[in-house]
Amino acid sequence: MEIENTQINTWIDALSSVKSTEKNAKLLAYLRKLASKPKRQRISVNLSKLDKVAKANESIVVPGKVLGDGNIKKQISITAIGYSASAIDKLKGSGCKIVDIKEMIKGGGARIII
């Protein structure tokens, strides 16, 4: 519980520290809102969904937890509030890069998957 709260606070702090422009203000506010939801209302995304919707070498933001159901064949950069153990193993095994939210925001051009 404490680890998860720390991860959520890191996310919210990182999203709050970004200088918002007209272009990204609504997006950052939406991500903060999704990250602030209670655990049982938070988004969960399976690897099978990521494999369907993500493009190769794309940057993906999941404002929730990534679960290990299915497989991913594409190499992506991904950030999420949490990961299941099997999801981490499968992501690393397929050559995906797990990135901190601060790095993802700096890089820009990330796509939100919900």
C-alpha positions as CSV (number, residue, x, y, z in Angstrom):
1,M,0.0,0.0,0.0
2,E,2.8,2.4,0.9
3,I,4.7,1.7,-2.3
4,E,1.7,2.3,-4.4
5,N,0.9,5.6,-2.7
6,T,4.5,6.7,-3.3
7,Q,4.2,5.8,-7.0
8,I,0.9,7.7,-7.3
9,N,2.4,10.7,-5.6
10,T,5.5,10.6,-7.9
11,W,3.1,10.6,-10.9
12,I,1.0,13.5,-9.6
13,D,4.1,15.5,-8.7
14,A,5.7,14.9,-12.1
15,L,2.5,15.9,-13.9
16,S,2.1,19.0,-11.7
17,S,5.7,20.1,-12.3
18,V,5.3,20.3,-16.1
19,K,4.8,23.7,-17.5
20,S,1.4,23.5,-19.1
21,T,0.6,25.2,-22.3
22,E,-2.8,25.5,-24.0
23,K,-1.9,22.5,-26.0
24,N,-1.2,20.1,-23.1
25,A,-3.1,21.6,-20.1
26,K,-6.2,19.5,-20.6
27,L,-4.2,16.4,-21.1
28,L,-2.1,16.9,-18.0
29,A,-5.2,17.6,-15.9
30,Y,-6.9,14.4,-17.3
31,L,-3.8,12.3,-16.4
32,R,-3.7,13.8,-12.9
33,K,-7.5,13.0,-12.5
34,L,-7.0,9.4,-13.6
35,A,-4.0,8.9,-11.4
36,S,-5.8,10.3,-8.4
37,K,-8.7,7.8,-8.5
38,P,-9.1,5.1,-5.8
39,K,-7.4,1.8,-6.5
40,R,-10.5,-0.1,-7.5
41,Q,-11.5,2.6,-10.0
42,R,-8.1,2.8,-11.6
43,I,-7.5,1.6,-15.1
44,S,-5.9,-1.8,-15.8
45,V,-4.5,-2.7,-19.2
46,N,-3.5,-6.1,-20.4
47,L,-0.5,-6.7,-22.6
48,S,-2.8,-8.2,-25.2
49,K,-4.5,-4.8,-25.5
50,L,-1.2,-3.0,-25.7
51,D,-0.1,-5.3,-28.5
52,K,-3.3,-4.6,-30.5
53,V,-3.3,-0.8,-30.1
54,A,0.4,0.2,-29.8
55,K,2.7,0.8,-32.8
56,A,6.3,-0.4,-32.8
57,N,8.7,2.1,-31.0
58,E,5.8,4.1,-29.7
59,S,5.7,5.8,-26.2
60,I,2.8,4.7,-24.1
61,V,1.4,6.0,-20.9
62,V,-1.0,3.9,-18.8
63,P,-2.5,5.8,-15.9
64,G,-3.1,2.6,-13.9
65,K,-1.7,-0.9,-13.8
66,V,-0.3,-3.0,-16.6
67,L,-1.3,-6.7,-16.3
68,G,0.5,-9.7,-17.8
69,D,-2.4,-11.3,-19.6
70,G,-1.4,-11.9,-23.2
71,N,1.9,-11.2,-25.0
72,I,3.4,-8.2,-26.6
73,K,5.5,-8.6,-29.8
74,K,6.3,-4.9,-30.4
75,Q,9.1,-2.9,-28.8
76,I,7.6,0.1,-27.0
77,S,8.5,2.5,-24.3
78,I,6.0,2.4,-21.5
79,T,5.2,4.1,-18.2
80,A,2.5,3.1,-15.8
81,I,1.6,3.6,-12.1
82,G,2.1,-0.1,-11.5
83,Y,3.0,-3.4,-13.2
84,S,2.2,-7.0,-12.3
85,A,5.3,-9.3,-12.0
86,S,4.4,-11.2,-15.1
87,A,3.9,-8.0,-17.1
88,I,7.4,-6.8,-16.2
89,D,8.9,-10.1,-17.2
90,K,7.1,-10.1,-20.6
91,L,7.8,-6.5,-21.3
92,K,11.5,-6.9,-20.6
93,G,11.6,-10.2,-22.5
94,S,10.1,-8.6,-25.6
95,G,12.6,-5.7,-25.5
96,C,10.3,-3.0,-24.3
97,K,11.6,-0.1,-22.3
98,I,10.0,0.6,-18.9
99,V,10.4,4.4,-18.4
100,D,9.8,6.7,-15.4
101,I,6.9,9.2,-15.9
102,K,9.3,12.1,-15.7
103,E,11.4,10.8,-18.6
104,M,8.2,10.2,-20.6
105,I,6.9,13.7,-20.1
106,K,10.3,15.3,-21.1
107,G,10.3,13.2,-24.3
108,G,6.8,14.2,-25.3
109,G,4.7,12.5,-28.0
110,A,3.4,9.8,-25.7
111,R,0.0,8.2,-26.2
112,I,-2.4,7.4,-23.4
113,I,-3.9,3.9,-23.4
114,I,-7.0,3.4,-21.1
